[in-house]
Amino acid sequence: HTAMRPGCCAALPVVPPDTGQDTDGEALVLVAELKPEAEKAAAAGGGAAIAEAVRDGVREAEGVKAYAVVLLRARTILKTTSGKLRRRELRLAYAELDDAVRA
């Protein structure tokens, strides 16, 4: 999606809570940073439209349904000092976020 920062997106496998959705044990969560110019639109309610467009794009291109799309402010995705995405920590942060939303 044009609102996302290149190189600042991660696809993560997670074990979702029992929501009644058919996930076969694992589900796909997409975590992506927004470009600074897209943050204002997302904050004004456009985030849901961006997330839905990302979900649709992944479903069309890869044939996979995303369980969740998490949009982050620019320069906030967890990275190592060498610039690699810290996927393990991102997965743990998503689990904590998911727990907080369900609580």
Summary of the structure (lengths in Angstrom):
residues: 103
radius of gyration: 13.6
end to end distance: 31.1
largest distance: 39.7
contacts: 258
relative contact order: 0.22
helix: 42%
strand: 27%
